[in-house]
Amino acid sequence: MPLPRQAVSAPGKVFLAGGYLVLDRAYTALVFGLDARIHAIIEPLPTSPGVTLSEIIVKSPQFRDASWTYGYRLALDGGGIDITQLRVDALSELHRNPFLDTTLSFVLSYVATIASPTFQPASITIFADNDYYTKPNSDEPPTNAAQQQRFFDFQVPLWEAHKTGLGSSAALVTAVTAALLVHYLPEGSFSLTNEADRKRLHNLAQAAHCAAQGKVGSGFDVASAVYGSCLYRRFSPSLLESLGTSGSPDFGARLKALVEESSHASTWNTEIKKSAVAIPKGIRLVMCDVDCGSQTPGMVKKVLAWRKENPDVANKLWSELQSCNEDLATKLKDIEEGRLSDYGALTSCIGKIRSHIREMSRLSAVPIEPPAQTHLLDACSNVPGVIGGVVPGAGGYDAIVLLIKDDEQVVSELRRLLAGWKGMKDETDGVTIGKVSVLGVREEMQGVRVENVKQYEWET
């Protein structure tokens, strides 16, 4: 019996507070999901009568030449499922997508340990909500959502598209992982509304995402893609040290133990607290894309090197920032639950966080909140209705995030300010901010979810 066509989506993310701190388990981060989602539609791959295929085809119609065909087979010695990208014809180039390769290998390897290792061929179609990438030949997204194309044709190959930093890789891995689990696991054995199953999804997506990146990150982006907005404390990197690579002997058994936490050594110590985070009614989050990117890995390495060389100063600063971040989370909850009505308390919290971040920038000689971004944030903060804002995550030049009163007039005033924005030149490194655009995203409390597949019929 053919499996049904199904759809899953996962949200993007933004760090409101906790960049750099999130790398250390002693600290937490305030992470918000965004209503920009990555969508994965999975369905059986049609075959001719009597023809047997071992293929999964993945396509992303918003980009040129974005189609990947994979063969799969059971590896020897319990090594899980081997995935091989196939060349469609002799003239076609193979453009590898490590996030797809690794996710398919990890998920199929896990499924093979608890269900049949024989998989029906499948087709997966990926759509990204428009704000994940900068639109070509467009200064601003349409202000009227009804005028905006649901899934924009970006007119470029995926590897040439300019990301806006909303966490596309983590949302992609999470959505594809969830779609494969929903599709291939026996009916009744997996549900995205079941907390234990959601935990399995989280563990599997974290493992796949880290393997695809080639390093063990903090995991906040996958946690947000699975759970939505949350207060996050990272897992111990040692959890993944003994997993090994897909195809290695007994990889399938090790992966299953890690996903299902079947031993003390494979128990995840991540802390994800959804109840600790809120955006109160009357307040919303706004993201602004700055046309001037940052080299995040290089910045992180420099900050961590400075912290290692100056532990007393750095740890004092980390602790002060943690206290400010916790205070911001508490104030947001207090407003939501009616214990506080003064938005000025939020402005004060954000101001303290920014002050500590600028001090971190100065001491580490890393442009976390560089002067050009200070100038931009200060100008935005002077717009009536803007509560405050920060340079999110690892910082740099590529984005800012603002808390504002939930009023379209405030958004319109921000657009008016930024339409003619002239960024100052940073005398330290010669960087000049280019175009600044208000993205059409806002906060999203919900994480990964099953979607009504009928909404995509006109797209596919």
C-alpha positions in Angstrom: 0.0 0.0 0.0 1.5 3.4 -1.0 2.3 5.8 1.8 0.3 9.1 1.9 1.6 12.5 0.8 2.5 14.5 3.9 4.0 17.9 4.8 6.0 19.2 7.8 7.5 22.7 8.5 10.1 24.0 11.0 10.7 27.6 12.0 13.7 29.8 11.8 15.4 31.4 14.8 16.9 34.5 16.3 19.0 35.0 19.4 17.6 37.9 21.4 20.1 37.3 24.2 22.9 34.8 25.0 25.2 34.9 22.0 28.6 33.4 22.9 27.3 32.5 26.4 25.3 29.7 24.8 28.5 27.8 23.9 29.1 27.2 27.6 26.7 24.9 29.6 27.1 27.2 32.6 24.9 29.8 30.8 21.6 30.0 28.9 20.3 31.8 25.8 17.0 33.4 25.0 16.1 32.1 21.6 13.0 33.0 19.6 11.5 31.0 16.8 10.4 33.0 13.7 7.3 32.5 11.5 9.6 32.1 8.5 9.5 28.3 7.9 11.2 25.6 5.9 8.6 23.2 4.4 9.2 19.6 3.4 6.6 17.7 1.4 7.2 14.0 1.1 5.4 11.5 -1.1 6.0 8.1 -2.8 8.1 8.3 -5.9 6.0 7.0 -8.8 7.6 4.0 -10.6 6.6 1.9 -13.7 5.0 -1.5 -13.0 7.6 -4.1 -12.2 10.3 -1.5 -11.7 12.0 -1.4 -8.3 14.0 1.7 -7.3 16.1 2.5 -4.3 16.0 6.3 -4.7 15.0 9.4 -2.9 14.7 12.6 -5.0 14.9 16.0 -3.3 14.1 19.2 -5.1 13.8 22.9 -4.2 11.9 24.6 -7.0 12.7 28.1 -5.8 16.3 27.8 -7.0 18.0 26.9 -10.3 19.3 23.3 -10.7 18.3 22.5 -7.1 17.5 18.8 -7.5 19.4 15.9 -5.8 18.9 12.2 -6.5 20.2 9.7 -3.9 20.6 6.0 -4.0 20.6 4.1 -0.7 21.7 0.6 0.5 22.2 -1.2 3.8 25.8 -0.9 4.9 27.8 -3.8 6.2 28.5 -4.6 9.8 25.5 -2.6 11.2 26.8 0.6 9.6 23.4 1.9 9.0 22.3 3.1 5.5 24.8 4.3 3.0 23.6 7.3 0.9 25.1 8.0 -2.6 24.3 11.0 -4.7 23.5 9.9 -8.2 24.3 11.7 -11.5 21.1 12.1 -13.5 22.9 12.1 -16.8 26.5 12.1 -18.0 26.6 15.9 -18.5 25.1 17.0 -15.2 27.2 18.4 -12.4 26.9 17.0 -8.9 26.3 19.8 -6.5 26.6 18.3 -3.1 24.3 19.4 -0.2 25.9 18.1 3.0 22.8 18.9 5.1 20.6 16.7 2.8 23.2 13.9 2.4 23.8 13.6 6.1 20.2 14.0 7.2 19.1 11.2 4.8 21.8 8.9 6.0 21.2 9.5 9.7 17.4 9.3 9.5 17.3 6.2 7.3 19.9 4.5 9.5 17.8 5.2 12.6 14.6 4.0 11.0 16.3 0.8 9.8 17.0 -0.1 13.5 13.4 -0.1 14.5 11.5 -0.8 11.3 12.2 -2.4 7.9 15.5 -1.5 6.3 13.8 -1.6 3.0 12.4 1.8 2.0 9.9 2.7 -0.7 11.4 5.3 -3.1 10.3 8.9 -2.2 10.2 12.4 -3.5 10.8 15.4 -1.1 10.0 18.9 -2.2 11.5 21.7 -0.1 10.1 25.3 0.1 11.6 28.2 2.1 9.5 31.1 3.2 10.7 34.1 1.4 12.6 35.9 4.2 15.3 33.3 4.4 17.0 34.8 1.4 17.5 38.2 -0.1 15.3 38.7 -3.0 16.9 39.6 -6.3 16.1 43.0 -7.8 14.0 44.0 -4.8 14.6 46.8 -2.4 11.8 45.9 0.1 9.3 43.1 0.5 5.7 44.2 -0.3 4.1 45.8 2.7 0.8 44.1 1.8 1.2 40.4 2.6 -1.6 39.6 0.1 0.6 40.9 -2.7 3.6 38.7 -1.8 4.2 35.5 -3.7 4.0 32.6 -1.3 7.3 31.0 -2.3 9.5 33.4 -4.3 11.5 32.2 -7.3 15.0 33.4 -6.4 16.3 33.0 -9.9 19.7 31.8 -8.8 21.3 28.4 -7.8 21.0 27.7 -4.1 24.8 28.1 -3.5 24.6 31.6 -4.9 21.6 32.7 -2.8 22.3 35.3 -0.1 21.0 34.1 3.3 19.5 36.5 5.8 20.7 34.5 8.8 17.4 33.0 10.0 18.7 29.5 10.6 17.9 27.8 7.2 20.2 24.8 7.7 18.8 23.9 11.1 15.2 24.4 9.9 16.0 22.3 6.8 17.5 19.4 8.7 14.7 19.5 11.3 11.9 19.6 8.7 13.4 16.8 6.5 14.1 14.6 9.6 10.6 15.0 10.7 9.1 14.4 7.3 11.2 11.2 6.9 10.1 9.9 10.4 6.5 10.7 9.8 6.7 9.0 6.3 8.7 5.8 7.1 8.0 4.9 10.7 5.0 2.6 11.2 1.7 4.3 11.8 1.1 5.1 15.5 4.8 4.8 16.4 5.7 8.5 15.9 3.8 11.8 16.3 5.0 15.4 16.4 2.4 16.1 19.1 4.0 13.5 21.4 6.7 14.9 23.7 8.7 11.8 23.8 8.7 11.5 20.0 9.6 15.2 19.7 12.6 14.5 21.9 13.7 11.7 19.6 13.3 14.1 16.7 15.4 16.7 18.5 18.2 14.3 19.3 18.3 12.9 15.8 18.3 16.3 14.1 21.0 17.6 16.4 23.2 14.6 15.6 22.7 15.0 11.8 23.1 18.8 11.9 26.4 18.6 13.8 27.7 15.9 11.5 26.8 17.9 8.4 28.5 21.0 9.8 31.6 19.0 10.6 31.6 20.3 14.2 29.5 20.1 17.4 27.8 23.4 17.7 25.7 24.7 20.6 22.5 23.3 19.0 20.3 26.3 19.8 19.1 26.6 16.2 17.9 23.0 16.0 16.3 23.3 19.4 14.4 26.3 18.2 13.4 24.5 15.0 12.0 21.6 17.0 10.5 23.4 20.0 10.0 27.1 18.9 10.9 29.9 21.3 12.7 28.8 24.4 15.3 29.4 27.1 18.1 27.1 26.0 21.1 25.4 27.8 23.3 23.4 25.5 24.1 19.7 25.6 27.6 18.4 26.5 29.7 18.1 23.3 31.0 14.8 24.6 27.6 13.2 23.9 28.4 13.0 20.2 32.1 12.1 20.4 31.6 8.3 20.3 28.9 8.3 17.6 31.3 7.9 14.7 30.5 8.3 11.1 27.6 6.8 9.1 28.7 3.5 7.6 31.2 2.6 10.3 30.6 -0.7 12.1 27.6 -0.7 14.5 26.8 3.0 13.6 23.1 2.1 13.5 23.1 0.7 17.1 25.1 3.7 18.5 22.7 6.2 16.7 19.6 4.4 18.1 21.0 4.5 21.6 21.8 8.3 21.2 18.4 9.1 19.8 16.4 7.0 22.3 18.7 7.8 25.3 18.9 4.1 26.2 21.9 4.4 28.4 23.4 6.9 30.9 26.2 7.7 28.4 23.6 8.6 25.7 21.4 10.7 27.9 21.1 14.3 26.6 21.5 17.0 29.2 20.0 19.8 27.1 17.7 22.1 29.0 14.8 23.6 26.9 12.3 25.7 28.8 9.4 27.0 26.7 7.5 28.3 29.8 10.4 30.7 30.6 10.0 32.6 27.3 7.2 34.9 26.1 6.5 37.8 23.8 3.7 39.6 25.5 0.5 40.7 23.7 1.1 44.2 22.3 4.8 43.6 21.6 6.4 42.0 18.5 9.8 41.2 17.2 11.2 42.7 14.0 14.3 41.6 12.1 16.3 43.8 9.8 18.7 42.4 7.2 21.9 44.4 6.7 23.6 44.1 3.4 27.1 43.5 4.9 27.8 40.0 6.2 30.1 38.7 9.0 32.4 35.8 9.2 30.8 34.2 12.3 33.2 31.2 12.8 36.2 33.5 12.8 34.6 35.9 15.2 33.6 33.1 17.6 37.2 31.7 17.6 38.6 35.1 18.4 36.2 35.7 21.3 36.8 32.2 22.8 40.6 32.7 22.4 40.3 36.0 24.3 38.2 34.4 27.0 40.7 31.6 27.5 43.6 34.1 27.8 41.6 36.4 30.2 39.4 34.1 32.3 38.8 36.3 35.3 37.7 39.4 33.2 35.8 37.3 30.8 33.9 35.2 33.3 32.9 38.3 35.3 31.5 39.8 32.0 29.8 36.5 31.1 28.1 36.3 34.5 26.9 40.0 34.3 25.5 39.3 30.8 23.8 36.1 32.1 22.1 38.1 34.8 20.9 40.8 32.3 19.6 38.1 30.0 17.7 36.3 32.8 16.3 39.7 33.8 15.1 40.4 30.3 13.3 37.0 30.1 11.7 37.6 33.5 10.5 41.1 32.5 8.9 39.7 29.3 7.1 37.1 31.4 6.0 39.7 34.0 4.5 41.8 31.3 2.7 38.9 29.7 1.3 37.8 33.0 0.2 41.2 34.1 2.8 41.8 36.9 4.5 44.6 34.9 3.2 47.1 32.4 6.2 49.4 32.0 8.0 48.8 28.7 10.7 51.1 30.0 11.9 48.2 32.1 12.6 46.2 28.9 14.4 49.2 27.4 16.6 49.3 30.4 17.4 45.6 30.3 18.3 45.8 26.6 20.5 48.8 27.2 22.5 46.9 29.8 22.9 43.9 27.5 24.2 46.2 24.7 26.6 47.9 27.1 28.1 44.5 28.1 28.3 43.4 24.5 30.1 46.5 23.5 32.5 45.9 26.3 33.1 42.4 25.1 33.7 43.8 21.6 36.2 46.3 23.0 38.1 43.8 25.2 38.2 41.0 22.6 38.8 43.3 19.6 36.0 41.5 17.8 33.2 43.6 16.1 30.2 42.0 18.0 28.4 45.4 18.1 30.6 47.5 15.9 30.1 51.3 15.8 28.2 51.2 12.5 25.7 48.8 14.2 25.5 51.0 17.3 24.6 53.9 15.1 21.9 51.9 13.3 20.5 50.5 16.6 20.4 53.9 18.3 18.6 55.4 15.3 16.0 52.6 15.3 15.6 52.9 19.1 14.7 56.6 18.7 11.7 55.7 16.5 8.5 56.1 18.7 7.2 52.6 19.6 10.6 50.9 19.4 11.4 49.3 22.8 15.0 48.4 22.0 17.2 46.2 19.9 20.4 44.2 19.7 22.8 42.7 17.2 21.7 39.0 17.5 23.8 35.9 17.9 27.5 36.2 17.3 27.0 39.8 16.3 28.7 41.6 13.4 27.3 43.5 10.5 24.6 41.3 9.0 21.4 41.9 11.0 19.7 43.6 13.9 16.6 42.5 15.9 14.2 44.9 17.5 11.4 44.6 20.1 8.6 47.1 19.2 5.0 47.8 20.0 2.8 45.6 17.8 1.6 48.5 15.6 1.9 48.7 11.8 2.6 52.4 12.2 5.8 51.6 14.0 6.9 49.2 11.3 6.1 51.9 8.7 8.2 54.4 10.5 11.1 52.0 10.6 10.8 51.3 6.9 10.8 55.0 6.3 13.9 55.5 8.3 15.8 52.6 6.7 14.7 53.3 3.1 17.3 56.1 2.9 19.7 54.7 5.5 23.3 55.9 5.0 25.6 53.7 7.1 28.6 55.2 8.7 32.0 53.7 7.8 33.7 51.7 10.6 37.1 53.3 10.9 38.4 50.1 12.7 38.0 47.7 9.7 36.8 50.0 6.9 33.3 48.3 6.7 30.4 50.4 5.5 26.9 49.1 6.0 24.9 48.9 2.8 21.1 48.6 2.3 19.0 47.8 5.4 15.7 46.0 4.9 12.9 45.2 7.4 12.1 41.5 7.0 8.5 40.4 7.0 9.1 38.0 10.0 8.0 38.0 13.6 8.3 35.8 16.6 6.9 32.2 16.5 6.3 30.3 19.7 5.5 27.0 18.0 8.2 24.6 16.7 8.1 21.9 14.1 4.6 20.8 13.0 2.6 18.8 10.5 1.0 21.0 7.8 -2.1 20.5 5.7 -0.5 19.1 2.5 -3.3 20.6 0.3 -1.9 24.1 0.7 1.1 23.2 -1.4 -0.7 21.5 -4.3 -0.5 24.6 -6.5 3.2 24.9 -5.8 4.1 21.3 -6.7 
